[in-house]
Amino acid sequence: MSTIHPESLQRRGGILYTRSVRFPRGRPTARPSRAPSLRNGERMTRRFFLCYLETTRRCNLSCPYCMSRLPEPPARPELTGDEIKHLVLDEMKKYTPDAAVAFSGGEFLQRPDAPDILRYNASIGLWSFINTNGTTLTPELARDIRTASDGKAVVVFPLNSVDDAVHSWSRADSLSTVARAARACARHRVPFFFLITVSKANLATLRKTMRALQWRGIPMLRAPFVPRGAGRDHRHLCFTRGDMERVIHPALRDHWLSYVSYTPFFAAPEFIEQQCGSDVILGQLGCQAAKGFIGVSAEGEVTPCVQLLDSTVSCGNVRDTPLLDIITKNETLVALRARNALTGKCGRCRYKHTCGGCRALAFYHSGDVFAEDPTCFFEPADENTVSPLEPMQNRNTAKFIRFLRKHNPWKNLF
């Protein structure tokens, strides 16, 4: 059984690495001095905003719970390279000059035009996140990615556990694939981080995995397992409120490098407001659906979150309506940014603007994207109820913001 061991790492010259895997540093950029209010639903339109684009459903793996694999082919064809450039990338540039696009799939690197898409995205000033399974990512390809993106690319690898048996249980490859691809990125100084899909299957090793990443100084994102695509018949893998309270949230709140995009999140609204008045502008806390994030399917459908693609929460198609108009005018997206239409305890919560509850979990549990998060263990009487976890989350949020100020590529993005 293979395991990543944090004791194999060292620190030299401010660079964290294990063998040839390292998290590179880079050049700083200027920051505006003041951010508008978090209470403003359109706040993020002038700063970092991420479009998660599933560029294809094709993949060289057949992971058993792949959320982009459907039982029947979609009615519309996948977006062409030119459609991606002009119906998605150009529109994101119009929405905010600091946008980023996460190119995913399927497997984005299976597209023959992937380098051309990366070059175009860089040419209009946008950052690229490349979500890849890592199977084809050689040192040569990592070098080509850095060149094509003009250095404005971050690679995202799946890492469901540092325990190979647990990681491989939900994926059609082994932990060594990700480790090899990460070394390839480090060799050519392409930044990378890890995405953990949290389910019943990896709860037992979640804290161990997160500690290994924190020891390295590598940020991570968590995504909840949802019954989308090939996972539609596996609701038994969805974690519960009890799992969140006993296992998931303790691990997340202790790992301050994971403080982007997770719920429930209990940092004080006024504390976040104060932090956002500094040189780091951060609106990616809590649920990002519509607020700092949208999903676009391979066929052009737009939803508030990638986990909601292929669901009834479609906000339009980029072939029919300009993406800029969808983002700024669609009633569902506008309401989710404002957070005033949330119901249940999310609607009366002190943290609805800085957390908001997971909209995907709300939808898959109730069929209503505005319903309360079924996995939240906080029970507020009203907006004056304070979580006992607030002071600790404030402290760790401050640590996270200091990390963003000091490290590339993050200080170029937030």
Steps between C-alpha positions, in 0.01 A plus 500: 500500500658828387484813711641851465717567806543865608826422678665461158470875442750776573504878478776696330504861394129543563405221257315196625576178319527124517769366272421698183147601604498861608262790528664782302514868579458780249464873443260730685246724335335823610175492699217751527469653845133449578230244427130578480264363763440127534132586536497602136389200296702616197821543698701234322435635150798732539738240640591134467222287355532140386325332210520123533478378142455130430657513155423139409340185636771288341756347734772237492381363836170347608470602863194330651337817638596756233247781523536608135425156354133470402298185421391650166687739267395867541265644238745773392860458382797610705625856460762544229829674567373821339179485704700459820713801409222736401192379689676430830847654530424834334182532706686430824748773410209741457362405840823560689858552384616281790306191399644152488375196314532146634527266203367160593316206350499212462869560440584842354846386388332246270384790281743549207436875519580528873830691443327740262223567754760566772690740273183691419398523865841641590492742205190671639652519847317219680643233726450131428436222748549157343308223672666179389530140611873530433537184293647678197674785681869445427777752575491596131126566511539701822758715320263542204216601735717766661601632157150494350347674802781755527555380856140575601389144572438292811453124480242330721533132583247266662618364833230317690743356755871463570417133554527334157229242567251772593605734217480226237168364624314788338736557207627295208864571579745495791653759729830469315339662193429821689840499670681458167297779337561733796875441465473588131332830588757580767784434257374780275370721783135460411297561819259230607262409777266215586125449493347256746152365427360422844272201534429216739783313327788722620379636835737277696812642331384860444688655791816303416483621140449862597783493753737368234406788268522762773845372597605565139339844495282396206145644482207273432135522412231265614197410293205301632407177330165555329280251312570647156594306187637154573451571870123541469429150634741528792332731747632274776838671447361844591621610843254596774463783747657275762798431273541874449490580870721215624754453219491738203464842661762440772750398230416796275498770765839388634656506151504873426641442149158355412305815585375564146157364416371286780195496720394544772733796554482707818739793459330820618353713220649817652840331530495400133390853411805635682733252330358588158594861560864397471705431190357149464148487365339172596144407413547128461412407858201279563288381211616655173195408292425802275698725736852418391442202278285359220497169316479456122446156349676363193182582306475859631242471780560741789430431868594672827742219587671215317328246725167626364581439133264252329232589757180703473684808631601613151537876460531497122737395224788707365395411144163665557579788739826690553673370812536855633122540487446164667733590788364849556130457420392143571259509793643193673859624482406851615299363793777262606751786506271714713429208738168656607292216352662228710250311713509298822784562741729623220258787443508614864870436562759760601737341247277493193722750314832341596381138490154463347491121533586263216248565223576171323438291812182698565376423149582129500337460841181701442476588131524870595826685441395765759425252780711462813821297488404153631853434630531812718499429874459865610152588626461881504192650660549814290775717349630587847595141588879463509676169443752401770738418213509862380819615683702206373377539143585871516858420603546240229345726236760763589775237456359405163492860380862549610591191296326647193693826536835324502474218247464479125286438311240580765600862556456550124145368519334629818 
